[in-house]
């Protein structure tokens, strides 16, 4: 936690996160698509949706 308190290190972390952001978003979108595909094929998907 102490890293976030040091301004210079925090700046580096924040810029690193910004660089990662687009690829993370892409991965998340791909995962969501995969989850959607799997849940549509799954016979228990309706049961799971009711529980969620």
JONORTA-V361252 format. One record per residue. N is the residue number from 1. PHI is phi as a letter, one per 20 degrees, with the letter a starting at -180 (none if undefined). BURIAL is 1 if it has 9 or more other ideal C-beta (glycine too) atoms within 8 Angstrom, else 0. D_LAST is the distance of its C-alpha to the last C-alpha in whole Angstrom. Layout:
BEGIN
n->[N/N]
phi->[PHI/PHI]
burial->[BURIAL/BURIAL]
d_last->[D_LAST/D_LAST]
END
This chain:
BEGIN
n->[1/2/3/4/5/6/7/8/9/10/11/12/13/14/15/16/17/18/19/20/21/22/23/24/25/26/27/28/29/30/31/32/33/34/35/36/37/38/39/40/41/42/43/44/45/46/47/48/49/50/51/52]
phi->[none/f/g/f/f/e/g/f/f/f/g/f/f/f/f/g/f/f/f/f/g/g/f/f/g/f/f/f/f/f/f/f/f/f/f/f/g/f/f/f/e/f/f/e/f/f/f/f/f/f/f/f]
burial->[0/0/0/0/0/0/0/0/1/1/0/0/1/0/0/0/0/0/0/0/0/0/0/0/0/0/0/0/0/0/0/0/0/0/0/0/0/0/1/0/0/0/0/0/1/0/0/1/0/0/0/0]
d_last->[33/37/37/35/38/41/41/42/40/37/38/38/35/34/36/34/31/32/33/30/28/29/28/25/24/25/23/20/20/21/18/16/18/18/14/15/18/16/13/15/18/15/16/12/10/10/9/6/5/6/4/0]
END
